């Protein structure tokens, strides 16, 4: 267990723990007959929040895992610590019956992502602007993420919504052909024109997550929808093929 990381999580939860009378001791905190602990599992590269009951004679019962969050120091930073701490705080609050004071999404001004400026490479914001214009039902999810975390967690967002939308459309391909043509065209254009980070989102998240367990389905879809995008066709094929053997990627997308 890496104390450095667990201390950062506890520190980010400190105001909530103090306000609600928790006794804090290293990586654990106790209130009444309930004790919680935060651990960082280095081999799995994940934070684990656990809880256990304490009997009247002070004996600690079996621990139950409440939540796990993937965290690799090489790819994550301070914002991720904050997001994990917020999630753990919500779960602890629910566990002890405390209602958190949270602002309504409607009372918070959240700016929607904008198109890229002419002559510049599209980045995450421009990609998200196009995605939300195409699938406006996810605008509230975008706003809620910004309001809750103060930042756009694009891997988490596209893991939840980019993959889900692709799977949903592919389930009834005949009925959704027009939308699939538009979706794949958007992915192809942004993969070709955009910053390198978009290649990772498009291939390693959306395509790998949607087709990783069925590479044949990707090949069939690529023949129909990626004829004009050979680079994405090739990169997508590699990402889909790599999905099952890439434990780190699966841990992120299947969490």
ABEGO torsion letter per residue (X at the ends): XBAAAAAAAAAAAAAAAAAAGBBBBEABBBBEABBBBBBBBAAAGBBBBBBBBBBAAGBBBBBBBABBBBBBAAABBAAAAAAAAAAAAAAAAAAAGBBBBBBBAAABBBBBBBBBBBGBBBBAAAAAAAAAAABAAAAAAAAAAAAAAGBBBAAAAAAAAAAAAAAAAAABAAAAAAAAAAAAAAAAAAAAABBAAAAAAAAAAAAAAAAAABAAAAAAAAAAAAAABAAAAAAAAAAAAAAAABAAAAAAAAX
